[in-house]
Amino acid sequence: MASDIKLALEEAKKVCDLILKDELTRTEKDTMVADSVRNFNDHVNPGWLKYRKSVSTDATFVEWSDSGESFYDLYGQEFIDCLGGFGIYTAGHRNPEILEVVQKQLGRYALHSQELLDPLRGYLANILALATPGDLQYSFFCSSGAEAVEMALKLARLASKKKYYISTVNGFHGKTYGAVSVSGKYTYRQPYLPMIQAVAHVEFGNAQALETTIKNLNAVGESVAAFICEPIQGEAGIIIPPAGYLKQVRAICDRYGVIMIADEVQTGLGRTGYLWACEAEDVAPDILVFGKAFGGGILPITGIIASPKLWTEDIVNNPWILGSPTFGGNPLCCSAAIASLRFLLENDLPAQIRAKGAYLMGKLYTVQQKHEILIDLRGRGFLIGLEFPEPFIGWSVSKGLFQRGVMTGGTLNNVKTLRIEPPGIISYQTMDKIVAILDETLTEVEQSLRQAAAGKQCSTIQ
């Protein structure tokens, strides 16, 4: 198909005009819906519309605006956000205090020359060093969680001069090549085999399995650079390890000279009721990976912060050897992260989330007692999982919630589990509303299952 520059320009003008308008007509909204469905099918991925089982079989819901606890479709229908962009919106949607800082920086300059010193990156790195556990000191900023994991893996090899990585079964660390190599889900790894070599996986929550694997690798002449894990496995279905697990991991890594990488892309920045989930066990990793909520729900910024012992002469003598992302640590994104940290710390949002999470879990436990299809409920803070016997039941529940104005979604490595990840600023009144809607939805799904079973029984008798 030949290029059509004239048509491309017409389309670009049309879309810019839509963005610049304060209000859209009904006709414009209808056109945008039709365009969105066609464009995703023809130019993004036709599988995307089929994938959205947990939202609706109706593809005409097009997200257009957001604020506080909720987002809105093109026609102004409100949805309470319990998916949170997989954990982006800890500070809420378009938090006005964060947005004000970002808008002011945007009016000054957005990106950087790459050659001069950009002060916001330095300020952000300093604030982060002050706000992280242990002796973590040097930061490297990038744009996605998977990219940040790549930097952590590369730094571990650079600093240790060792080769092997150990990760956990069902762990999730992203889908770039290195990140998916240390992830623990067959579905995401199998199409790209062979993956990066010298990677082993152990059972999550089993510290003895980690130590045994390190000892065995050492015994056959292999060297272990790092162990990477999430403090709580998010995409595995909100899996919380036994108490003391991270402390045991820290001790084992120290004993064998293995770098401990804590992937806090999802669990960090207050999501679990602590600024960093590893702080619940008073553990400091050697490398901490962060992302998602770091940009305050406004802009994408992620990265790592590491102990100074890992910042070796290789990196000092060649600052580009670890990576040189064009947009990593740009002023606009750094302004969002600084404002986000200010908001989180000034309002002690982690403590608020700890209290609100306990309240919500109590309400959810009450609902669980009434509904046999909700077979497990687990979580910490605002990282909560609802598990059902079969994936289709979870999808039915999610669709029922969506029809009643509550948005949630599944976890990538455990399709039986729905996640509840609301903004940290959500009100107690809204939490009560969510619980009531969940109760109503579970009742509806259970009734539907009973009717389907009765119909199948009658068919068998006939």
Beta strands, then each sheet from edge to edge (+ up, - down):
strand 1: 63-67
strand 2: 70-73
strand 3: 78-81
strand 4: 138-142
strand 5: 164-168
strand 6: 199-202
strand 7: 224-229
strand 8: 259-263
strand 9: 287-290
strand 10: 302-306
strand 11: 376-380
strand 12: 383-387
strand 13: 406-407
strand 14: 409-411
strand 15: 414-420
sheet 1: 1+ 2- 3+ 13+
sheet 2: 4+ 10- 9+ 8+ 7+ 5+ 6+
sheet 3: 11+ 12- 15+ 14-
end
